[in-house]
Amino acid sequence: MRHRGADIQVIAPNFKKRLSGVTATIARLVPVQAQFIGIVATGPGLPETLPYISLWRIPFLKRQPRVWHARRNVEMLAGLALKYVLRQPLKLLFTSASQRQHSGYTKWLISKMDGVVATSAKTASYLERPADVVLHGIDLKDFTPINHDARSALRADLGLPDVAIMGCFGRIRAQKGTDVFVDAFLELAKTNDTLVAVVLGRALPKDQDFLAGLKSKIADAGLTHRVVFPDEVPVDQIADWYRVLDLYVAPQRWEGFGLTPLEAMACGVPVVATDVGAFSEIVGPETGEIIAIGEVLPMVEACRRWLEGSSKPAAQSARKHVEKHFSIEREAQSLIDIYKRLLS
């Protein structure tokens, strides 16, 4: 959706063609923010429905204060060029999702920003300057719970048995901890004759050997019929796969933020997650459990507790928790408040 320049207050650049977490964040947030402030996206790889301005037009906009909201180094650098070389009166804002020590170059770029946002308190601890912490949110209309009878019917539609089901979604690779999830399931299956696992996601060509090793391990245990690897699922059908679960597991070894626990809890599913990303700031004691990274036994014990517990209170608590703290509207408004503060 092309945009005229006069009422643009915020520009959200996306300088990466391939789909990434940053691209997805911009695609989720900008339509919500556009209801309350003049915001446009720019750059490749974005949905055509977004409020949008071509990058080449930006130097020729009427000179008035605007926020340039960067989320990558290259976008911070472009903002500096627009501000100091092309003399656009921009306020430069950077969102950091990284949980590691920054390079000297990145530190220098961040030092030139007018404001910084961190996507979690843990992320903020790696910054050498104050930052506003704004945790991601999700669209609660897309992720909703269903009752027991509807869940049984949905399981049948998806070709799943109506038994206890645990799931792990995301790219299938070592970083995502898919192997730990599989090992935990194999251990749980020794004492649970009906438990089923769903591993939803795809393996890139470089991770095909990793996937083959998981399937071989499952076959050696004689449990191929109880571990489901669905074909790639369209984005608008992902919520159904959360809704059929009794327990969602986020086994990552590393994560920048991680939306899947929020999506699961919004669908009324408790979560066992490793202590990476923002998981410890997302999952509370009434909605799930945080465990050590990369260790099978703690995952087995935590999963057993939640699978054997009463699911109804946990489902209700999970949904209420996300409604209260993690709606996309809350994230959008928090960022708009920062934009307005910078523009004032």
C-alpha positions as CSV (number, residue, x, y, z in Angstrom):
1,M,0.0,0.0,0.0
2,R,1.9,3.1,-1.2
3,H,1.9,6.1,1.1
4,R,2.0,9.8,0.5
5,G,4.8,11.6,2.5
6,A,3.1,14.4,4.4
7,D,1.7,12.5,7.3
8,I,4.6,10.0,7.8
9,Q,5.8,10.1,11.4
10,V,7.7,6.8,11.7
11,I,9.6,4.7,9.1
12,A,10.3,1.0,9.7
13,P,13.1,-0.2,7.4
14,N,13.5,-3.8,6.4
15,F,16.7,-4.4,4.5
16,K,16.6,-8.2,4.1
17,K,14.8,-9.9,1.2
18,R,14.6,-13.3,2.9
19,L,11.9,-13.8,5.5
20,S,13.3,-13.4,9.0
21,G,12.1,-12.7,12.5
22,V,12.6,-9.0,11.9
23,T,10.5,-9.1,8.7
24,A,7.8,-11.0,10.5
25,T,7.8,-8.4,13.4
26,I,7.4,-5.5,11.0
27,A,4.6,-7.3,9.1
28,R,2.8,-8.0,12.4
29,L,3.2,-4.6,14.0
30,V,3.0,-1.9,11.3
31,P,-0.7,-2.6,10.4
32,V,-1.7,-2.3,14.1
33,Q,0.5,0.8,14.7
34,A,-0.9,2.5,11.5
35,Q,-4.3,2.8,13.2
36,F,-2.8,5.2,15.7
37,I,0.2,6.9,14.1
38,G,1.6,7.7,10.6
39,I,3.9,4.8,10.1
40,V,5.3,3.2,6.9
41,A,7.6,0.3,6.1
42,T,10.4,0.5,3.5
43,G,12.6,-2.1,1.9
44,P,12.2,-5.5,0.2
45,G,10.4,-8.7,1.2
46,L,7.4,-7.1,2.8
47,P,3.7,-7.8,2.3
48,E,2.1,-5.5,-0.3
49,T,-0.7,-4.7,2.1
50,L,1.6,-2.8,4.5
51,P,1.7,1.1,4.5
52,Y,4.8,1.5,2.4
53,I,7.2,4.0,0.9
54,S,10.0,3.3,-1.6
55,L,13.4,3.8,-0.1
56,W,14.5,6.2,-2.9
57,R,11.7,8.6,-1.9
58,I,12.8,9.1,1.7
59,P,15.7,11.6,1.0
60,F,13.1,13.8,-0.9
61,L,10.5,13.9,1.8
62,K,9.6,17.2,3.3
63,R,12.1,17.9,6.1
64,Q,10.2,17.3,9.4
65,P,11.0,15.2,12.5
66,R,10.4,11.5,12.0
67,V,11.4,8.3,13.8
68,W,13.6,5.8,11.9
69,H,13.1,2.5,13.7
70,A,16.0,0.2,12.8
71,R,16.3,-3.4,13.8
72,R,19.6,-4.4,12.1
73,N,23.1,-2.8,11.9
74,V,22.6,-2.0,8.2
75,E,19.4,-0.1,9.0
76,M,21.1,1.9,11.8
77,L,23.8,2.8,9.3
78,A,21.3,3.9,6.7
79,G,19.5,6.0,9.4
80,L,22.8,7.7,10.2
81,A,23.4,8.4,6.5
82,L,19.9,9.9,6.1
83,K,20.3,12.0,9.2
84,Y,23.9,13.3,8.9
85,V,24.7,13.1,5.2
86,L,21.3,13.8,3.6
87,R,20.2,16.1,6.5
88,Q,16.8,14.5,7.2
89,P,15.8,15.5,10.8
90,L,15.3,11.9,12.0
91,K,15.2,10.5,15.5
92,L,17.0,7.2,15.3
93,L,15.6,4.2,17.3
94,F,17.1,0.7,17.4
95,T,15.5,-2.5,18.7
96,S,17.9,-5.1,20.0
97,A,17.0,-8.8,20.3
98,S,20.5,-10.1,20.7
99,Q,21.6,-11.8,23.9
100,R,25.4,-11.7,23.5
101,Q,28.1,-9.2,23.7
102,H,28.0,-6.8,20.7
103,S,30.9,-6.1,18.4
104,G,32.7,-2.8,18.6
105,Y,31.1,-1.7,15.4
106,T,27.6,-2.5,16.7
107,K,28.3,-0.8,20.0
108,W,29.4,2.3,18.0
109,L,26.2,2.3,16.0
110,I,24.0,1.9,19.1
111,S,25.8,4.8,20.7
112,K,24.6,7.0,17.9
113,M,20.9,6.2,18.4
114,D,18.5,8.6,20.0
115,G,16.7,5.7,21.7
116,V,17.1,1.9,22.2
117,V,14.5,-0.8,22.7
118,A,15.3,-4.3,24.1
119,T,12.9,-7.2,23.5
120,S,13.5,-8.6,27.0
121,A,15.2,-7.7,30.2
122,K,17.9,-10.3,29.4
123,T,18.6,-8.6,26.1
124,A,18.8,-5.2,27.9
125,S,21.5,-6.5,30.2
126,Y,23.9,-6.9,27.2
127,L,23.5,-3.2,26.2
128,E,25.9,-0.6,27.5
129,R,23.2,2.1,27.6
130,P,19.7,2.5,29.0
131,A,16.9,0.8,27.0
132,D,13.2,0.6,27.1
133,V,12.1,-3.1,27.5
134,V,9.2,-4.0,25.2
135,L,8.3,-7.6,24.9
136,H,6.7,-9.0,21.8
137,G,3.0,-9.7,21.6
138,I,0.8,-11.8,19.4
139,D,-2.6,-11.4,17.7
140,L,-5.0,-13.0,20.1
141,K,-7.6,-13.3,17.4
142,D,-5.4,-15.7,15.5
143,F,-4.5,-17.9,18.5
144,T,-7.5,-19.0,20.6
145,P,-8.4,-22.0,22.7
146,I,-11.1,-24.6,22.0
147,N,-13.1,-26.8,24.3
148,H,-12.4,-30.5,24.9
149,D,-15.0,-31.8,22.3
150,A,-13.8,-29.5,19.6
151,R,-10.2,-30.5,20.3
152,S,-11.1,-34.2,19.8
153,A,-12.8,-33.4,16.5
154,L,-9.8,-31.3,15.4
155,R,-7.4,-34.1,16.2
156,A,-9.5,-36.4,14.0
157,D,-9.4,-33.9,11.2
158,L,-5.6,-33.7,11.5
159,G,-5.2,-37.5,11.6
160,L,-4.1,-37.5,15.2
161,P,-5.3,-40.0,17.9
162,D,-7.3,-38.6,20.9
163,V,-4.6,-39.2,23.5
164,A,-2.0,-37.1,25.4
165,I,0.0,-35.1,22.8
166,M,3.1,-33.0,23.3
167,G,4.5,-30.8,20.6
168,C,7.6,-28.9,19.5
169,F,7.4,-26.3,16.6
170,G,10.0,-24.5,14.6
171,R,13.0,-25.2,12.4
172,I,14.4,-28.7,12.9
173,R,18.0,-28.2,13.9
174,A,20.4,-28.5,16.8
175,Q,20.0,-24.8,17.8
176,K,16.3,-25.4,18.3
177,G,16.9,-28.4,20.5
178,T,14.7,-30.7,18.5
179,D,17.0,-33.6,19.5
180,V,16.5,-32.9,23.2
181,F,12.7,-32.9,22.7
182,V,12.9,-36.3,20.8
183,D,15.1,-37.8,23.5
184,A,12.7,-36.6,26.2
185,F,9.7,-38.1,24.4
186,L,11.5,-41.4,24.0
187,E,12.1,-41.5,27.7
188,L,8.5,-40.5,28.5
189,A,7.2,-43.2,26.1
190,K,8.8,-45.9,28.2
191,T,6.1,-45.3,30.9
192,N,3.3,-43.9,28.8
193,D,2.0,-46.3,26.2
194,T,-0.1,-43.8,24.3
195,L,1.7,-40.5,24.4
196,V,2.2,-38.9,21.0
197,A,4.7,-36.2,19.9
198,V,4.3,-33.7,17.1
199,V,7.4,-32.2,15.6
200,L,6.2,-29.4,13.4
201,G,8.7,-27.5,11.2
202,R,11.1,-28.0,8.4
203,A,14.8,-28.8,8.1
204,L,16.9,-26.8,5.7
205,P,19.1,-28.8,3.3
206,K,22.1,-28.4,5.6
207,D,20.0,-29.9,8.5
208,Q,18.7,-32.9,6.6
209,D,21.3,-35.3,8.2
210,F,20.2,-34.0,11.6
211,L,16.6,-34.8,10.8
212,A,17.5,-38.2,9.4
213,G,19.3,-39.0,12.6
214,L,16.2,-38.1,14.7
215,K,14.0,-40.3,12.6
216,S,16.5,-43.1,12.8
217,K,16.6,-42.9,16.6
218,I,12.8,-42.9,16.8
219,A,12.6,-45.9,14.4
220,D,15.2,-47.8,16.5
221,A,12.9,-47.3,19.5
222,G,10.0,-48.7,17.6
223,L,8.0,-45.5,18.0
224,T,7.8,-44.1,14.4
225,H,4.0,-44.4,14.6
226,R,3.9,-42.2,17.7
227,V,6.0,-39.2,16.4
228,V,4.3,-37.1,13.8
229,F,6.3,-34.9,11.4
230,P,3.6,-33.0,9.5
231,D,4.2,-31.6,6.1
232,E,4.9,-27.8,6.1
233,V,1.8,-26.1,7.5
234,P,0.5,-22.8,6.1
235,V,0.8,-19.9,8.6
236,D,-3.0,-19.6,8.9
237,Q,-3.3,-23.2,10.0
238,I,-0.6,-23.2,12.7
239,A,-3.0,-22.4,15.5
240,D,-4.9,-25.6,14.9
241,W,-1.7,-27.6,15.7
242,Y,-1.3,-25.8,19.0
243,R,-5.0,-26.4,19.9
244,V,-4.6,-30.2,19.7
245,L,-1.7,-30.3,22.2
246,D,-1.8,-31.0,25.9
247,L,1.7,-29.6,26.4
248,Y,4.0,-27.4,24.3
249,V,7.8,-27.8,24.6
250,A,10.3,-25.0,23.6
251,P,13.6,-26.9,23.8
252,Q,15.9,-24.2,22.2
253,R,19.6,-24.0,23.0
254,W,19.5,-20.4,21.8
255,E,16.8,-17.9,20.9
256,G,16.5,-14.2,20.4
257,F,13.0,-13.9,21.8
258,G,10.8,-16.8,20.8
259,L,7.0,-16.3,20.1
260,T,6.0,-20.0,20.1
261,P,5.4,-20.2,23.9
262,L,3.1,-17.2,23.6
263,E,1.2,-18.7,20.7
264,A,0.8,-22.0,22.6
265,M,-0.4,-20.3,25.8
266,A,-2.9,-18.2,23.8
267,C,-4.4,-21.4,22.6
268,G,-4.7,-22.6,26.2
269,V,-1.7,-24.9,26.2
270,P,0.9,-25.0,29.1
271,V,4.5,-24.7,28.2
272,V,7.8,-26.3,29.3
273,A,10.7,-24.1,28.0
274,T,14.4,-23.8,28.3
275,D,16.0,-20.7,29.9
276,V,16.8,-18.9,26.7
277,G,15.4,-15.8,24.9
278,A,12.6,-14.2,26.8
279,F,11.1,-17.5,27.9
280,S,11.7,-16.9,31.6
281,E,9.9,-13.5,31.2
282,I,7.0,-15.2,29.3
283,V,6.3,-18.4,31.2
284,G,5.0,-18.2,34.7
285,P,4.5,-20.9,37.4
286,E,0.8,-21.1,36.6
287,T,1.3,-21.4,32.9
288,G,4.4,-23.7,32.6
289,E,7.9,-24.3,33.7
290,I,11.4,-23.1,32.8
291,I,14.2,-25.8,32.7
292,A,17.9,-26.0,32.0
293,I,19.2,-25.7,28.4
294,G,20.1,-28.9,26.5
295,E,19.3,-31.4,29.3
296,V,17.0,-34.3,28.8
297,L,16.2,-35.4,32.4
298,P,14.9,-32.0,33.6
299,M,12.7,-31.9,30.4
300,V,11.4,-35.4,31.1
301,E,10.5,-34.6,34.7
302,A,8.9,-31.2,33.9
303,C,6.8,-32.7,31.0
304,R,5.7,-35.6,33.2
305,R,4.5,-33.1,35.8
306,W,2.4,-31.1,33.4
307,L,1.1,-34.1,31.4
308,E,-0.1,-35.7,34.6
309,G,-1.5,-32.6,36.1
310,S,-5.0,-31.1,35.6
311,S,-5.0,-29.3,32.2
312,K,-8.1,-27.2,32.6
313,P,-6.7,-24.7,35.2
314,A,-3.4,-24.5,33.3
315,A,-5.2,-23.8,30.0
316,Q,-7.3,-21.0,31.5
317,S,-4.3,-19.5,33.3
318,A,-2.2,-19.6,30.1
319,R,-4.8,-17.8,28.1
320,K,-5.4,-15.1,30.7
321,H,-1.7,-14.5,31.1
322,V,-1.2,-13.8,27.5
323,E,-4.3,-11.6,27.3
324,K,-3.0,-9.5,30.1
325,H,0.6,-9.1,29.2
326,F,1.3,-10.1,25.6
327,S,-1.3,-8.8,23.1
328,I,0.2,-7.3,19.9
329,E,-1.9,-4.2,20.7
330,R,0.1,-3.7,24.0
331,E,3.4,-4.1,22.1
332,A,2.3,-1.6,19.4
333,Q,1.1,1.0,21.9
334,S,4.4,0.7,24.0
335,L,6.4,1.4,20.8
336,I,4.1,4.3,19.8
337,D,4.6,5.9,23.3
338,I,8.4,5.7,22.6
339,Y,7.9,7.3,19.1
340,K,5.9,10.1,20.6
341,R,8.5,10.7,23.3
342,L,11.3,10.9,20.7
343,L,9.3,13.3,18.5
344,S,8.4,15.6,21.4
